[in-house]
Amino acid sequence: MSNSKENMRATKVEAIAPEISALAQKMIAKRQETGWRRAIVDSWLITGRNLIRLKRNPIIIVAIAIFPIVFLAGFWIVGQKLMATQGVNYIQYLVPIINLQALFFAGLGSALMFAQDIESGMMDRCRAMPIARIATIAGLVMAYMVRALLSTLILLLVAFAIFGFRFQGSVIDALGYLLLIVIFTATCITGYSVLAIKLRRPDLVNAVAIIPYTPLLLLSNGFSPTENFPTWLQPIIRYQPVSVTSDALRSLVAGGSNSLPLFGFSLLWLVGLLVVFGVWAKNAYKQLV
């Protein structure tokens, strides 16, 4: 008797299986689970979720508003007289690298958040749900881009009001400055997302994330001109991406005649790194189990 009931159920399942498959295909087509439109919608949803998390974390206020100002004041107090002997207006020289430093802080925070999501199982849920694979990383980048832009705005306003910083370039130069900030942020966060996927544990990410940040920032011409470094080190200092971007930002601030080639060189560096990190992050995310 039980065998006959099981056979009847199996027959019914087989009979309705084509209908279920057709219905599933219609639902997928209606929702557009693949394609760039679905990726954009899902990315915005993940961005909103990450922004809510950022808003609920009080330390973000410190990271956005206080840390950059503290570093700006500290380096300016120590270095202004020394740089004045070299004919350098240090506040004009210093603000761009402090801005990039704030973006690195955003990258560090994004890696920690991503690792926490991996450890909590959130990424497993995202992989099991019918959302675009790129949405998790894109949502992380866009949420922290909002943080980076707020940090940039606060830094520039405080530097203008208290330290005498002046943006002397044109409106086009200002737009170029913001464009480089946006692309640098995207590159930095995408690169740190790879680190988070590979390490997966927040404590490891917190310990290791400082490693790429320190040499790229300190071994650059952001805080001191290239000529102040040893001769054998100067080519590396001059042409590494942080130095190139710092030069471009300073030129845009000053409205210099060489702004365009420096902007192009920086853009080439950043877009190239963004493509490499983006492909790497996407492939690493696919292998996340």
Secondary structure by P-SEA (a helix, b strand, c coil): caaaaaaaaaaaaaaaaaaaaaaaaaaaaaaccccaaaaaaaaaaaaaaaaaaaaacaaaaaacccaaaaaaaaaaaacaaaaaaaccccccccaaaaaaaaaaaaaaaaaaaaaaaaaaaaaaaaaacccccaaaaaaaaaaaaaaaaaaaaaaaaaaaacccccccccaaaaaaaaaaaaaaaaaaaaaaaaaaaaaccaaaaaaccaaaaaaaaaacccccccccccccaaaaaaccaaaaaaaaaaaaaacccaaaaaaaaaaaaaaaaaaaaaaaaaaaaaacc
